[in-house]
C-alpha cells in the first residue's frame, strides 16, 4: 500500500472520482473533479488502480456535508458529499460520455436532466438484510452488513417499517423488503415523483392516433395503461406473472398482456409477421415499441427482433447508460435518435435513468 497525491479529473459512472498517476487511471470514491486529494492505493491492476480517500487537500466548491451518518460506510449512496445541482451535472455528463465512448455517437440530442423534487426521503421501498442480529445494508465493496437504524433517502413510512422490524425479537436471517404501501407487491419505480415524470415524458413523446404498442418489460402496465388513448391495441410482455396478473385485473378489450420471456415473445411476433394477436392492426408502419429492460440491457436476439419489427417509434428506458449505449450502437443501423433525456430517479446514488426516443430510418424501414 502506498500514499499518493492526486488531482481528480472526472467522476466516472458508478460514482468514483478519476485521477491519473503515471498514465494509469486511479479511482477514488467520495471525491469531486478538480479536487486535490491524498489517497492510499489499495488495489493495482495493469490498466487501473483503486484507492481509498485519506484527505481532501483542495476542496471543491460543490462539496457539502452528507446528511446520513452511515455515508462512506454504507454501500447505498455515492454522492451525498456533492451538492444536488452538481450531482445532476455529473449524471448528465456521464450519459453523454457513455453514448460517445461506448455507443460511438458524435452529435447526441441530449435534453436537460429531469431532477427529483425530493433529494432525500424519496424512496418508497428498501430491501434490508438481517444476519446474526444485524439489520441493515451491505457495506461498500463488501458482503458484510452495517447496522442501520434510519435511512435518510427513504420515506417516513419505510423508516417506520424498519423501526418495527428492528424492534422484533429474533429476526430471522434473510432479506426484508420494506414498503411505503403494504399492498404493492409487483415491481414499481422507487421514486414516485420521478416515475410520474418519466411516464408523462413517454406519453408526450408519442403522437395520437397510433395503431399498435408493444410494451416490452411492461410490469403491471405502467406505460401501456397511460397510453391507451393513443393506441388501437396494446400488447404488454413481462416475465413476472404477478405483474402481468395485476395488469390484466382492469384491462380493457384492447389490452393483451403476456406472461413470458420477452426475447421469445418478441421473436414469435416477428416470425408471425401478421401480429394476429392485435386484430385492429392493419398498418405495420404504425407500430411503437417501448423497452424498459433490466440493467443488463437488451439481448442480441431482442435487438434483432426490434430491427426486424422496424417500429416507427422506439422508446428505450434504461437504468444503465453503458448497456444502453451498447444497445443503441447496434440499433443505429435501423434507427435514428431523436432525443435523450436523463432523469434523476435516485438522488444521492450513482444510478441514472435515461429515456431515448428513436425513429425508424424510413429509407430502411
NORRA-V392764 format. One record per pair of residues at least 24 apart in sequence whose ideal C-beta (glycine too) atoms are under 6 Angstrom apart, sorted by the first residue. I is the first residue (numbers start at 0). J is the second residue. D is the distance in whole Angstrom. If there is no record, write none. Layout:
# NORRA-V392764
i=I j=J d=D
i=I j=J d=D
This chain:
# NORRA-V392764
i=0 j=39 d=6
i=1 j=40 d=5
i=2 j=39 d=6
i=3 j=38 d=6
i=4 j=37 d=6
i=5 j=36 d=6
i=5 j=38 d=6
i=6 j=35 d=5
i=7 j=32 d=5
i=7 j=34 d=5
i=10 j=89 d=5
i=12 j=93 d=5
i=13 j=349 d=5
i=14 j=77 d=3
i=14 j=349 d=4
i=23 j=48 d=6
i=25 j=50 d=5
i=27 j=52 d=6
i=29 j=80 d=5
i=31 j=59 d=4
i=31 j=61 d=6
i=31 j=62 d=6
i=31 j=81 d=6
i=33 j=59 d=5
i=34 j=59 d=5
i=61 j=85 d=4
i=66 j=151 d=5
i=67 j=151 d=5
i=72 j=138 d=6
i=72 j=145 d=5
i=73 j=136 d=5
i=73 j=145 d=6
i=74 j=137 d=5
i=74 j=138 d=6
i=74 j=139 d=4
i=75 j=136 d=5
i=76 j=347 d=4
i=76 j=348 d=5
i=77 j=348 d=6
i=77 j=349 d=4
i=78 j=347 d=5
i=79 j=347 d=5
i=83 j=118 d=5
i=87 j=112 d=5
i=87 j=114 d=6
i=90 j=341 d=6
i=90 j=351 d=5
i=91 j=341 d=6
i=94 j=320 d=5
i=94 j=341 d=5
i=94 j=353 d=6
i=97 j=320 d=4
i=97 j=321 d=5
i=97 j=324 d=4
i=98 j=324 d=5
i=101 j=321 d=6
i=101 j=324 d=4
i=101 j=325 d=6
i=102 j=324 d=4
i=102 j=327 d=5
i=102 j=328 d=4
i=103 j=328 d=6
i=107 j=339 d=6
i=108 j=338 d=5
i=109 j=339 d=5
i=110 j=338 d=6
i=110 j=340 d=5
i=112 j=341 d=4
i=113 j=196 d=5
i=113 j=342 d=4
i=114 j=343 d=5
i=115 j=190 d=6
i=115 j=193 d=5
i=115 j=343 d=5
i=115 j=346 d=5
i=116 j=192 d=5
i=118 j=346 d=4
i=119 j=151 d=5
i=119 j=152 d=5
i=120 j=154 d=5
i=121 j=190 d=5
i=122 j=152 d=5
i=122 j=153 d=4
i=122 j=189 d=5
i=123 j=154 d=6
i=123 j=179 d=4
i=123 j=189 d=6
i=123 j=191 d=6
i=124 j=178 d=4
i=124 j=189 d=6
i=125 j=150 d=6
i=125 j=153 d=5
i=125 j=157 d=6
i=125 j=177 d=5
i=126 j=174 d=6
i=126 j=176 d=5
i=127 j=175 d=5
i=128 j=174 d=6
i=129 j=170 d=5
i=129 j=172 d=5
i=129 j=173 d=6
i=130 j=172 d=5
i=134 j=165 d=6
i=152 j=347 d=6
i=154 j=179 d=5
i=185 j=219 d=5
i=185 j=241 d=5
i=185 j=242 d=4
i=185 j=245 d=5
i=186 j=218 d=5
i=190 j=344 d=5
i=193 j=342 d=6
i=193 j=344 d=5
i=197 j=342 d=6
i=198 j=225 d=5
i=200 j=354 d=6
i=201 j=314 d=6
i=204 j=356 d=5
i=205 j=229 d=6
i=209 j=285 d=6
i=209 j=287 d=6
i=210 j=280 d=5
i=210 j=282 d=6
i=210 j=285 d=4
i=211 j=277 d=5
i=211 j=280 d=5
i=211 j=286 d=5
i=212 j=287 d=5
i=213 j=288 d=5
i=214 j=289 d=5
i=215 j=261 d=5
i=215 j=290 d=5
i=216 j=261 d=6
i=216 j=291 d=5
i=216 j=292 d=5
i=218 j=242 d=5
i=219 j=245 d=4
i=219 j=246 d=5
i=220 j=246 d=4
i=222 j=289 d=5
i=231 j=279 d=4
i=232 j=277 d=4
i=232 j=279 d=5
i=232 j=280 d=6
i=236 j=261 d=5
i=236 j=264 d=5
i=262 j=298 d=6
i=262 j=300 d=5
i=262 j=301 d=5
i=265 j=301 d=6
i=265 j=304 d=4
i=266 j=304 d=5
i=269 j=304 d=5
i=269 j=307 d=5
i=269 j=308 d=6
i=284 j=311 d=6
i=286 j=310 d=4
i=286 j=311 d=6
i=287 j=312 d=4
i=288 j=313 d=5
i=289 j=314 d=4
i=290 j=315 d=5
i=291 j=316 d=4
i=294 j=318 d=6
i=294 j=319 d=4
i=296 j=322 d=3
i=296 j=326 d=5
i=297 j=326 d=5
i=302 j=329 d=5
i=306 j=333 d=5
i=309 j=359 d=5
i=309 j=364 d=5
i=311 j=359 d=6
i=312 j=358 d=6
i=313 j=357 d=4
i=314 j=356 d=6
i=315 j=355 d=4
i=316 j=354 d=5
i=317 j=353 d=5
i=318 j=352 d=6
i=320 j=351 d=6
i=320 j=353 d=6
i=323 j=353 d=6
i=333 j=363 d=6
i=334 j=359 d=6
i=335 j=360 d=6
